[in-house]
Amino acid sequence: MLGENQSLFWLINDKGSSIGWVSPIYKQSKKVYKEMKSATESSGLFKYNDTDLIIEGFGSTLQFFSAERPDGIRGFTFDYLICDEVDFMKTGTWDEVLQPTVLVKGKKVLFLSTPKGKKMMFKLKQLAYTESNYKYFHFTSYDNPLIDHAEINAIKAILPDHIFRQEYLAEFVDDISGLFKNVDQCVSDNITTSGKLYGGLDIGRADDYTVLTVGDRSGNVSFVERWRHDDWSNIIDKVAKRIKKLNAVVYVEVNNQGDVFYEMLKKKVGNLVQPFTTSTKTKPIMIEDLAVQFEQKEIKIPDLDWFVDELGAFTYVYNPRTRRVQYSAPQGLHDDGVISLALYNQARTKLFQKGKYTILK
């Protein structure tokens, strides 16, 4: 909203000016263009080019670009430039491409962004302390009059502290790339369990692993094993054997259409397995619940290098357009162990004393 209002102010009041708007991806730029067109079209003061995303009026031009392919911006010259969500642009976009567009006649550049660690916005903040031509302004989600404070507080209650501070309080948080904190302090090579055992099973597809994680209700994880590159029938037999031996009640990840693997496994172990449907709503909840367990050091995991590495690499991507956080491993890495552990964490709280379970011989 701030960027849209400011660009309109320049468009109307500095007649004949050229204004550039750059967002990290094309869909974001197009979204802002549509919003501004919708807000101004009834005035009859502007012309619109839906193909090139251009708004013209008062002799001025406002054009929207994407930083996905920054070379397409080279050669333009702007009086004003708005860099939207600059921390989510590729490294070097400002220095190599955008800054040259305002060197000739540039008057003002407006940088807007949710922080992402200590990247471009953090550097700009430091410049504001020493350079008179830089000004820094800080706003949180609580400053937005269109957002109910109760909604923000509800989000705060479920999000890990470092994510909430960055995404909603706009703080520059160290080591924000990794989601799970205190992992090393939760690792132990001497874990004992007591009472009923619970588990989580992530079913590997394509080149992924099938991972079974088992522990007790107190968060002591005593068993983690993974399989891949084998026939489905063999993997199912191995998983069933482990579940029966441990007599663990296990959440099995299924999608919205159900899962053949789960149905085949259920025939072998009966009610020792229960389905857990992962979706865009349930996955963030189970990942955030697990992150809280590590943050509060209320879980113990075995000292397995691949397992610890997965937890350390697991991260998130914040989508400024939807205001949602998407969790996953970095491209090319696995997160099967993380999902299995998150399923176990759900099982130990939700399947506690839920029905009676027997081993099928």
LUMDO-833915 format. One record per residue (C-alpha): x, y, z; residue number from 1. Coordinates in pm, 1 decimal. Layout:
# residues N
<pt px="X" py="Y" pz="Z" num="NUM"/>
...
END
This chain:
# residues 361
<pt px="0.0" py="0.0" pz="0.0" num="1"/>
<pt px="281.2" py="242.5" pz="86.5" num="2"/>
<pt px="458.7" py="180.1" pz="-242.8" num="3"/>
<pt px="140.2" py="209.9" pz="-446.3" num="4"/>
<pt px="44.8" py="541.6" pz="-288.1" num="5"/>
<pt px="395.6" py="681.5" pz="-330.8" num="6"/>
<pt px="419.1" py="581.1" pz="-697.3" num="7"/>
<pt px="84.8" py="747.4" pz="-768.4" num="8"/>
<pt px="202.7" py="1062.0" pz="-591.9" num="9"/>
<pt px="509.8" py="1080.5" pz="-816.0" num="10"/>
<pt px="306.9" py="993.9" pz="-1125.1" num="11"/>
<pt px="63.8" py="1280.5" pz="-1068.4" num="12"/>
<pt px="279.9" py="1549.2" pz="-910.5" num="13"/>
<pt px="604.8" py="1516.8" pz="-1106.1" num="14"/>
<pt px="469.5" py="1547.4" pz="-1458.6" num="15"/>
<pt px="676.0" py="1383.5" pz="-1729.1" num="16"/>
<pt px="857.0" py="1151.4" pz="-1490.1" num="17"/>
<pt px="950.6" py="788.6" pz="-1555.0" num="18"/>
<pt px="884.9" py="550.1" pz="-1266.8" num="19"/>
<pt px="992.6" py="188.1" pz="-1237.3" num="20"/>
<pt px="842.9" py="-75.3" pz="-1007.5" num="21"/>
<pt px="1040.8" py="-398.4" pz="-958.3" num="22"/>
<pt px="917.4" py="-703.4" pz="-763.8" num="23"/>
<pt px="1100.0" py="-1035.2" pz="-715.6" num="24"/>
<pt px="867.8" py="-1228.4" pz="-948.4" num="25"/>
<pt px="634.8" py="-1143.0" pz="-1235.3" num="26"/>
<pt px="316.7" py="-1247.3" pz="-1054.3" num="27"/>
<pt px="387.2" py="-996.5" pz="-777.5" num="28"/>
<pt px="440.4" py="-711.7" pz="-1021.7" num="29"/>
<pt px="127.0" py="-803.6" pz="-1214.4" num="30"/>
<pt px="-73.3" py="-818.3" pz="-891.9" num="31"/>
<pt px="30.8" py="-464.3" pz="-794.2" num="32"/>
<pt px="-41.1" py="-339.6" pz="-1146.5" num="33"/>
<pt px="-393.5" py="-484.7" pz="-1132.3" num="34"/>
<pt px="-454.9" py="-334.6" pz="-788.2" num="35"/>
<pt px="-346.8" py="10.8" pz="-901.4" num="36"/>
<pt px="-549.7" py="-13.2" pz="-1220.8" num="37"/>
<pt px="-857.1" py="-115.5" pz="-1023.1" num="38"/>
<pt px="-809.8" py="174.9" pz="-782.2" num="39"/>
<pt px="-760.8" py="442.5" pz="-1049.7" num="40"/>
<pt px="-950.5" py="327.7" pz="-1359.3" num="41"/>
<pt px="-1277.0" py="500.5" pz="-1270.3" num="42"/>
<pt px="-1098.6" py="838.3" pz="-1255.9" num="43"/>
<pt px="-1045.6" py="841.7" pz="-1631.8" num="44"/>
<pt px="-706.1" py="1007.5" pz="-1580.8" num="45"/>
<pt px="-484.5" py="719.9" pz="-1682.7" num="46"/>
<pt px="-413.7" py="485.9" pz="-1973.1" num="47"/>
<pt px="-323.5" py="120.5" pz="-1920.8" num="48"/>
<pt px="-116.2" py="-131.0" pz="-2112.3" num="49"/>
<pt px="-204.6" py="-474.6" pz="-1974.7" num="50"/>
<pt px="55.4" py="-650.3" pz="-2188.7" num="51"/>
<pt px="360.4" py="-450.6" pz="-2080.7" num="52"/>
<pt px="216.7" py="-351.8" pz="-1740.6" num="53"/>
<pt px="235.3" py="24.5" pz="-1795.3" num="54"/>
<pt px="24.3" py="302.2" pz="-1644.1" num="55"/>
<pt px="39.8" py="645.5" pz="-1812.4" num="56"/>
<pt px="-98.8" py="975.8" pz="-1693.2" num="57"/>
<pt px="-7.6" py="1344.8" pz="-1652.5" num="58"/>
<pt px="274.9" py="1292.0" pz="-1901.4" num="59"/>
<pt px="433.2" py="1037.2" pz="-1665.6" num="60"/>
<pt px="487.6" py="663.4" pz="-1700.9" num="61"/>
<pt px="482.5" py="388.4" pz="-1437.8" num="62"/>
<pt px="614.3" py="54.5" pz="-1562.7" num="63"/>
<pt px="626.3" py="-276.4" pz="-1373.5" num="64"/>
<pt px="913.4" py="-526.1" pz="-1398.1" num="65"/>
<pt px="1021.5" py="-859.2" pz="-1253.0" num="66"/>
<pt px="1362.3" py="-928.5" pz="-1098.8" num="67"/>
<pt px="1340.2" py="-1290.4" pz="-1215.9" num="68"/>
<pt px="1510.8" py="-1185.3" pz="-1538.8" num="69"/>
<pt px="1686.8" py="-863.1" pz="-1444.0" num="70"/>
<pt px="1861.9" py="-826.2" pz="-1778.8" num="71"/>
<pt px="1527.7" py="-715.6" pz="-1921.8" num="72"/>
<pt px="1552.7" py="-398.6" pz="-1711.1" num="73"/>
<pt px="1894.4" py="-298.5" pz="-1841.0" num="74"/>
<pt px="1892.4" py="15.8" pz="-2054.6" num="75"/>
<pt px="1596.3" py="182.3" pz="-1881.3" num="76"/>
<pt px="1638.6" py="518.8" pz="-1709.1" num="77"/>
<pt px="1407.4" py="619.4" pz="-1424.7" num="78"/>
<pt px="1337.1" py="931.8" pz="-1225.2" num="79"/>
<pt px="1192.6" py="719.3" pz="-945.8" num="80"/>
<pt px="1230.8" py="352.1" pz="-863.6" num="81"/>
<pt px="1044.0" py="125.6" pz="-622.2" num="82"/>
<pt px="1217.6" py="-198.9" pz="-523.7" num="83"/>
<pt px="945.3" py="-414.5" pz="-369.4" num="84"/>
<pt px="1050.3" py="-702.6" pz="-138.8" num="85"/>
<pt px="1412.6" py="-632.1" pz="-221.5" num="86"/>
<pt px="1545.8" py="-890.4" pz="24.7" num="87"/>
<pt px="1384.6" py="-1162.2" pz="-186.3" num="88"/>
<pt px="1557.8" py="-1057.3" pz="-508.7" num="89"/>
<pt px="1864.5" py="-1235.5" pz="-639.6" num="90"/>
<pt px="2197.1" py="-1119.2" pz="-499.5" num="91"/>
<pt px="2347.0" py="-847.7" pz="-716.4" num="92"/>
<pt px="2018.7" py="-730.3" pz="-870.4" num="93"/>
<pt px="2047.9" py="-383.9" pz="-717.8" num="94"/>
<pt px="2420.2" py="-328.9" pz="-768.2" num="95"/>
<pt px="2445.0" py="-471.8" pz="-1119.2" num="96"/>
<pt px="2110.0" py="-385.6" pz="-1278.0" num="97"/>
<pt px="1878.4" py="-153.4" pz="-1083.8" num="98"/>
<pt px="2119.0" py="107.3" pz="-950.2" num="99"/>
<pt px="2243.9" py="203.1" pz="-1299.9" num="100"/>
<pt px="1884.6" py="285.0" pz="-1403.4" num="101"/>
<pt px="1871.9" py="579.4" pz="-1161.3" num="102"/>
<pt px="2229.8" py="709.4" pz="-1191.8" num="103"/>
<pt px="2154.2" py="958.5" pz="-1471.1" num="104"/>
<pt px="1840.9" py="1137.1" pz="-1349.2" num="105"/>
<pt px="1726.1" py="938.9" pz="-1048.2" num="106"/>
<pt px="1562.3" py="1144.7" pz="-776.9" num="107"/>
<pt px="1443.0" py="890.9" pz="-522.4" num="108"/>
<pt px="1445.7" py="513.4" pz="-470.4" num="109"/>
<pt px="1202.2" py="345.9" pz="-232.8" num="110"/>
<pt px="1312.0" py="8.8" pz="-93.0" num="111"/>
<pt px="1038.8" py="-203.2" pz="63.1" num="112"/>
<pt px="1077.3" py="-549.8" pz="213.8" num="113"/>
<pt px="1011.9" py="-798.2" pz="486.1" num="114"/>
<pt px="1362.0" py="-871.8" pz="620.9" num="115"/>
<pt px="1528.7" py="-1199.4" pz="527.5" num="116"/>
<pt px="1814.7" py="-1237.2" pz="767.9" num="117"/>
<pt px="2064.0" py="-956.3" pz="731.2" num="118"/>
<pt px="2060.7" py="-890.1" pz="359.3" num="119"/>
<pt px="1991.3" py="-577.0" pz="152.8" num="120"/>
<pt px="1749.2" py="-407.4" pz="393.5" num="121"/>
<pt px="1991.3" py="-450.8" pz="682.0" num="122"/>
<pt px="2269.9" py="-289.1" pz="477.7" num="123"/>
<pt px="2040.0" py="-0.8" pz="386.8" num="124"/>
<pt px="1953.1" py="49.3" pz="751.5" num="125"/>
<pt px="2322.6" py="79.7" pz="836.8" num="126"/>
<pt px="2370.0" py="335.4" pz="559.0" num="127"/>
<pt px="2091.0" py="546.8" pz="708.3" num="128"/>
<pt px="2305.9" py="594.8" pz="1019.6" num="129"/>
<pt px="2595.3" py="747.7" pz="829.3" num="130"/>
<pt px="2467.9" py="882.0" pz="496.1" num="131"/>
<pt px="2240.0" py="1185.4" pz="489.7" num="132"/>
<pt px="2073.3" py="1081.9" pz="161.6" num="133"/>
<pt px="1936.0" py="762.3" pz="317.4" num="134"/>
<pt px="1633.7" py="742.5" pz="547.7" num="135"/>
<pt px="1512.9" py="426.7" pz="723.4" num="136"/>
<pt px="1157.6" py="357.0" pz="843.7" num="137"/>
<pt px="1045.8" py="53.2" pz="1040.6" num="138"/>
<pt px="688.7" py="-78.9" pz="1064.7" num="139"/>
<pt px="547.2" py="-401.7" pz="1207.3" num="140"/>
<pt px="226.5" py="-585.4" pz="1124.5" num="141"/>
<pt px="77.6" py="-421.7" pz="1434.9" num="142"/>
<pt px="116.4" py="-85.9" pz="1258.1" num="143"/>
<pt px="-109.0" py="-196.4" pz="972.0" num="144"/>
<pt px="-458.3" py="-55.8" pz="1040.7" num="145"/>
<pt px="-614.0" py="-319.8" pz="813.5" num="146"/>
<pt px="-496.0" py="-615.9" pz="1023.9" num="147"/>
<pt px="-671.4" py="-719.3" pz="1345.0" num="148"/>
<pt px="-422.8" py="-738.1" pz="1634.7" num="149"/>
<pt px="-603.0" py="-1048.2" pz="1763.9" num="150"/>
<pt px="-519.7" py="-1225.8" pz="1438.8" num="151"/>
<pt px="-152.0" py="-1135.3" pz="1472.0" num="152"/>
<pt px="-146.8" py="-1256.5" pz="1833.6" num="153"/>
<pt px="-304.9" py="-1585.7" pz="1727.2" num="154"/>
<pt px="-28.7" py="-1633.3" pz="1468.6" num="155"/>
<pt px="233.9" py="-1545.9" pz="1729.9" num="156"/>
<pt px="108.5" py="-1826.5" pz="1952.1" num="157"/>
<pt px="182.9" py="-2094.4" pz="1692.0" num="158"/>
<pt px="485.8" py="-1964.1" pz="1500.6" num="159"/>
<pt px="843.9" py="-2018.8" pz="1619.3" num="160"/>
<pt px="972.1" py="-1701.2" pz="1781.5" num="161"/>
<pt px="1241.4" py="-1622.3" pz="1523.3" num="162"/>
<pt px="997.1" py="-1653.2" pz="1233.2" num="163"/>
<pt px="736.5" py="-1431.1" pz="1400.9" num="164"/>
<pt px="997.0" py="-1167.0" pz="1481.0" num="165"/>
<pt px="1115.1" py="-1155.7" pz="1121.9" num="166"/>
<pt px="789.0" py="-1190.4" pz="930.6" num="167"/>
<pt px="556.3" py="-988.3" pz="1154.6" num="168"/>
<pt px="783.0" py="-758.9" pz="1359.5" num="169"/>
<pt px="1022.7" py="-696.2" pz="1067.3" num="170"/>
<pt px="1329.9" py="-766.2" pz="1279.6" num="171"/>
<pt px="1669.2" py="-860.5" pz="1138.2" num="172"/>
<pt px="1720.3" py="-1202.5" pz="1291.6" num="173"/>
<pt px="2052.4" py="-1387.8" pz="1286.8" num="174"/>
<pt px="2068.2" py="-1743.4" pz="1147.4" num="175"/>
<pt px="1715.1" py="-1723.8" pz="1013.8" num="176"/>
<pt px="1770.2" py="-1962.4" pz="723.9" num="177"/>
<pt px="1740.6" py="-2276.3" pz="937.3" num="178"/>
<pt px="1398.6" py="-2338.1" pz="1085.7" num="179"/>
<pt px="1487.5" py="-2566.3" pz="1377.5" num="180"/>
<pt px="1687.7" py="-2413.1" pz="1661.6" num="181"/>
<pt px="1883.9" py="-2595.6" pz="1933.8" num="182"/>
<pt px="1903.0" py="-2917.6" pz="1730.0" num="183"/>
<pt px="2256.3" py="-2995.2" pz="1851.4" num="184"/>
<pt px="2143.7" py="-2952.8" pz="2211.4" num="185"/>
<pt px="1862.3" py="-3203.8" pz="2156.3" num="186"/>
<pt px="2091.1" py="-3475.2" pz="2015.7" num="187"/>
<pt px="2183.9" py="-3767.9" pz="2242.0" num="188"/>
<pt px="2349.0" py="-4105.7" pz="2196.6" num="189"/>
<pt px="2186.4" py="-4243.3" pz="2510.7" num="190"/>
<pt px="1808.3" py="-4218.9" pz="2478.4" num="191"/>
<pt px="1574.6" py="-4437.5" pz="2679.8" num="192"/>
<pt px="1198.6" py="-4460.3" pz="2635.5" num="193"/>
<pt px="917.4" py="-4552.3" pz="2867.6" num="194"/>
<pt px="554.3" py="-4647.6" pz="2823.6" num="195"/>
<pt px="367.3" py="-4659.9" pz="2495.3" num="196"/>
<pt px="558.5" py="-4586.9" pz="2174.1" num="197"/>
<pt px="439.9" py="-4365.7" pz="1889.6" num="198"/>
<pt px="572.9" py="-4310.8" pz="1542.3" num="199"/>
<pt px="566.9" py="-4120.8" pz="1215.3" num="200"/>
<pt px="611.5" py="-4271.8" pz="870.5" num="201"/>
<pt px="695.3" py="-4059.3" pz="567.4" num="202"/>
<pt px="643.4" py="-4255.0" pz="247.4" num="203"/>
<pt px="914.6" py="-4195.7" pz="-10.4" num="204"/>
<pt px="821.6" py="-4141.1" pz="-370.3" num="205"/>
<pt px="1054.3" py="-4141.4" pz="-671.9" num="206"/>
<pt px="1406.5" py="-4093.1" pz="-532.4" num="207"/>
<pt px="1298.0" py="-4006.6" pz="-177.8" num="208"/>
<pt px="1339.7" py="-4219.4" pz="133.4" num="209"/>
<pt px="1068.3" py="-4394.6" pz="331.7" num="210"/>
<pt px="1147.4" py="-4301.7" pz="693.7" num="211"/>
<pt px="1007.8" py="-4445.8" pz="1016.8" num="212"/>
<pt px="1063.0" py="-4253.0" pz="1341.4" num="213"/>
<pt px="953.8" py="-4393.0" pz="1678.7" num="214"/>
<pt px="966.9" py="-4257.7" pz="2034.3" num="215"/>
<pt px="766.6" py="-4226.2" pz="2352.9" num="216"/>
<pt px="506.6" py="-3972.2" pz="2459.4" num="217"/>
<pt px="768.6" py="-3757.3" pz="2635.3" num="218"/>
<pt px="957.3" py="-3677.8" pz="2316.7" num="219"/>
<pt px="1237.9" py="-3933.2" pz="2348.6" num="220"/>
<pt px="1309.1" py="-4061.9" pz="1997.4" num="221"/>
<pt px="1477.9" py="-4401.7" pz="2013.8" num="222"/>
<pt px="1436.7" py="-4542.4" pz="1662.3" num="223"/>
<pt px="1489.3" py="-4394.7" pz="1315.0" num="224"/>
<pt px="1531.9" py="-4602.1" pz="1000.4" num="225"/>
<pt px="1497.3" py="-4528.6" pz="629.7" num="226"/>
<pt px="1467.5" py="-4727.9" pz="306.2" num="227"/>
<pt px="1471.5" py="-4660.1" pz="-68.2" num="228"/>
<pt px="1562.7" py="-4815.0" pz="-404.0" num="229"/>
<pt px="1371.7" py="-5133.4" pz="-325.5" num="230"/>
<pt px="1045.0" py="-5292.3" pz="-432.8" num="231"/>
<pt px="740.2" py="-5145.4" pz="-264.2" num="232"/>
<pt px="641.4" py="-5486.1" pz="-130.6" num="233"/>
<pt px="980.8" py="-5531.7" pz="34.6" num="234"/>
<pt px="974.2" py="-5187.7" pz="194.6" num="235"/>
<pt px="622.7" py="-5246.1" pz="324.0" num="236"/>
<pt px="728.6" py="-5578.7" pz="475.9" num="237"/>
<pt px="1029.2" py="-5418.3" pz="647.5" num="238"/>
<pt px="822.9" py="-5128.8" pz="783.4" num="239"/>
<pt px="550.0" py="-5362.8" pz="907.0" num="240"/>
<pt px="808.8" py="-5579.7" pz="1081.9" num="241"/>
<pt px="953.6" py="-5279.6" pz="1268.6" num="242"/>
<pt px="613.1" py="-5146.8" pz="1371.9" num="243"/>
<pt px="503.6" py="-5485.6" pz="1504.2" num="244"/>
<pt px="826.9" py="-5538.0" pz="1694.2" num="245"/>
<pt px="808.3" py="-5196.0" pz="1857.3" num="246"/>
<pt px="429.6" py="-5215.0" pz="1901.5" num="247"/>
<pt px="415.7" py="-4847.6" pz="1810.4" num="248"/>
<pt px="110.4" py="-4650.3" pz="1705.1" num="249"/>
<pt px="218.9" py="-4473.1" pz="1386.9" num="250"/>
<pt px="88.6" py="-4180.5" pz="1185.4" num="251"/>
<pt px="136.8" py="-4247.4" pz="813.6" num="252"/>
<pt px="144.3" py="-3955.3" pz="573.6" num="253"/>
<pt px="-126.0" py="-3975.0" pz="308.7" num="254"/>
<pt px="-240.5" py="-3722.8" pz="54.6" num="255"/>
<pt px="-596.2" py="-3603.3" pz="-1.0" num="256"/>
<pt px="-670.6" py="-3896.0" pz="-233.6" num="257"/>
<pt px="-552.6" py="-4158.6" pz="14.3" num="258"/>
<pt px="-243.7" py="-4369.7" pz="-30.4" num="259"/>
<pt px="-203.7" py="-4722.9" pz="-162.0" num="260"/>
<pt px="104.1" py="-4773.1" pz="55.7" num="261"/>
<pt px="-98.3" py="-4695.9" pz="368.1" num="262"/>
<pt px="-376.5" py="-4936.0" pz="273.6" num="263"/>
<pt px="-127.5" py="-5217.1" pz="206.6" num="264"/>
<pt px="50.5" py="-5149.7" pz="535.3" num="265"/>
<pt px="-274.5" py="-5138.9" pz="730.0" num="266"/>
<pt px="-357.9" py="-5489.7" pz="609.4" num="267"/>
<pt px="-38.0" py="-5611.4" pz="775.5" num="268"/>
<pt px="-44.8" py="-5419.9" pz="1106.0" num="269"/>
<pt px="-409.9" py="-5320.1" pz="1151.4" num="270"/>
<pt px="-483.2" py="-5023.5" pz="1376.4" num="271"/>
<pt px="-119.2" py="-4974.2" pz="1465.5" num="272"/>
<pt px="-115.0" py="-4729.9" pz="1172.5" num="273"/>
<pt px="-338.8" py="-4427.9" pz="1139.5" num="274"/>
<pt px="-360.9" py="-4188.8" pz="842.0" num="275"/>
<pt px="-239.8" py="-3829.7" pz="863.3" num="276"/>
<pt px="-349.8" py="-3618.1" pz="570.1" num="277"/>
<pt px="-91.0" py="-3358.4" pz="476.0" num="278"/>
<pt px="-217.1" py="-3044.2" pz="305.8" num="279"/>
<pt px="-133.2" py="-2676.4" pz="277.5" num="280"/>
<pt px="-308.6" py="-2631.1" pz="612.2" num="281"/>
<pt px="-187.0" py="-2932.5" pz="813.1" num="282"/>
<pt px="178.0" py="-2937.8" pz="703.9" num="283"/>
<pt px="266.2" py="-2589.7" pz="839.1" num="284"/>
<pt px="101.6" py="-2677.8" pz="1170.3" num="285"/>
<pt px="296.8" py="-2998.8" pz="1221.5" num="286"/>
<pt px="626.6" py="-2837.5" pz="1116.7" num="287"/>
<pt px="572.6" py="-2537.1" pz="1345.4" num="288"/>
<pt px="478.6" py="-2768.5" pz="1633.6" num="289"/>
<pt px="805.7" py="-2954.8" pz="1584.4" num="290"/>
<pt px="1003.7" py="-2631.4" pz="1566.2" num="291"/>
<pt px="859.9" py="-2527.7" pz="1902.6" num="292"/>
<pt px="970.6" py="-2859.4" pz="2054.8" num="293"/>
<pt px="1329.5" py="-2795.3" pz="1947.1" num="294"/>
<pt px="1314.3" py="-2431.6" pz="2050.6" num="295"/>
<pt px="1200.1" py="-2533.1" pz="2399.4" num="296"/>
<pt px="1433.4" py="-2836.0" pz="2405.3" num="297"/>
<pt px="1148.1" py="-3072.8" pz="2476.2" num="298"/>
<pt px="1255.5" py="-3344.3" pz="2232.9" num="299"/>
<pt px="1556.3" py="-3579.5" pz="2213.7" num="300"/>
<pt px="1679.0" py="-3734.4" pz="1891.0" num="301"/>
<pt px="1950.4" py="-3993.7" pz="1814.6" num="302"/>
<pt px="2292.1" py="-3886.2" pz="1688.2" num="303"/>
<pt px="2251.7" py="-3977.9" pz="1320.5" num="304"/>
<pt px="2447.7" py="-3755.4" pz="1083.6" num="305"/>
<pt px="2198.2" py="-3760.6" pz="795.7" num="306"/>
<pt px="1907.2" py="-3700.2" pz="1034.9" num="307"/>
<pt px="2072.4" py="-3402.8" pz="1204.8" num="308"/>
<pt px="2182.7" py="-3262.2" pz="868.7" num="309"/>
<pt px="1826.8" py="-3273.3" pz="734.0" num="310"/>
<pt px="1700.9" py="-3081.6" pz="1035.9" num="311"/>
<pt px="1978.0" py="-2825.3" pz="999.4" num="312"/>
<pt px="1912.0" py="-2767.4" pz="631.0" num="313"/>
<pt px="1531.9" py="-2761.8" pz="650.2" num="314"/>
<pt px="1409.8" py="-2409.4" pz="587.8" num="315"/>
<pt px="1116.4" py="-2203.6" pz="476.6" num="316"/>
<pt px="1019.6" py="-1960.9" pz="207.2" num="317"/>
<pt px="799.6" py="-1665.7" pz="298.5" num="318"/>
<pt px="559.6" py="-1560.3" pz="24.7" num="319"/>
<pt px="498.0" py="-1185.7" pz="65.3" num="320"/>
<pt px="205.3" py="-1201.4" pz="-176.7" num="321"/>
<pt px="5.8" py="-1462.7" pz="17.8" num="322"/>
<pt px="165.8" py="-1389.7" pz="358.0" num="323"/>
<pt px="219.3" py="-1762.0" pz="398.1" num="324"/>
<pt px="523.7" py="-1961.6" pz="492.6" num="325"/>
<pt px="610.3" py="-2272.3" pz="290.7" num="326"/>
<pt px="837.1" py="-2530.3" pz="451.4" num="327"/>
<pt px="1073.6" py="-2761.6" pz="266.6" num="328"/>
<pt px="1430.8" py="-2877.3" pz="224.5" num="329"/>
<pt px="1651.9" py="-2669.5" pz="-6.7" num="330"/>
<pt px="1638.6" py="-2779.7" pz="-368.2" num="331"/>
<pt px="1821.7" py="-3108.5" pz="-420.7" num="332"/>
<pt px="1814.7" py="-3213.4" pz="-53.8" num="333"/>
<pt px="1586.8" py="-3454.2" pz="133.2" num="334"/>
<pt px="1335.9" py="-3375.2" pz="407.5" num="335"/>
<pt px="1191.0" py="-3725.2" pz="458.2" num="336"/>
<pt px="1341.4" py="-3758.3" pz="805.4" num="337"/>
<pt px="1204.2" py="-3419.4" pz="908.0" num="338"/>
<pt px="851.5" py="-3507.6" pz="795.1" num="339"/>
<pt px="870.9" py="-3845.7" pz="968.0" num="340"/>
<pt px="980.5" py="-3677.6" pz="1292.5" num="341"/>
<pt px="703.2" py="-3418.2" pz="1262.1" num="342"/>
<pt px="447.7" py="-3697.3" pz="1215.2" num="343"/>
<pt px="580.7" py="-3873.4" pz="1524.0" num="344"/>
<pt px="546.8" py="-3550.0" pz="1719.4" num="345"/>
<pt px="180.9" py="-3529.2" pz="1614.8" num="346"/>
<pt px="120.8" py="-3895.9" pz="1695.3" num="347"/>
<pt px="255.9" py="-3874.9" pz="2050.6" num="348"/>
<pt px="10.6" py="-3598.0" pz="2134.0" num="349"/>
<pt px="-295.6" py="-3684.0" pz="1923.8" num="350"/>
<pt px="-295.6" py="-4063.5" pz="1938.3" num="351"/>
<pt px="-237.4" py="-4083.3" pz="2312.8" num="352"/>
<pt px="-496.6" py="-4318.3" pz="2463.3" num="353"/>
<pt px="-692.3" py="-4317.2" pz="2139.1" num="354"/>
<pt px="-844.7" py="-4662.7" pz="2115.9" num="355"/>
<pt px="-683.2" py="-5001.7" pz="2175.5" num="356"/>
<pt px="-418.2" py="-5146.0" pz="1951.8" num="357"/>
<pt px="-311.6" py="-5504.6" pz="1901.0" num="358"/>
<pt px="-36.7" py="-5672.2" pz="1704.7" num="359"/>
<pt px="-147.9" py="-5892.4" pz="1417.5" num="360"/>
<pt px="39.6" py="-6220.2" pz="1398.9" num="361"/>
END
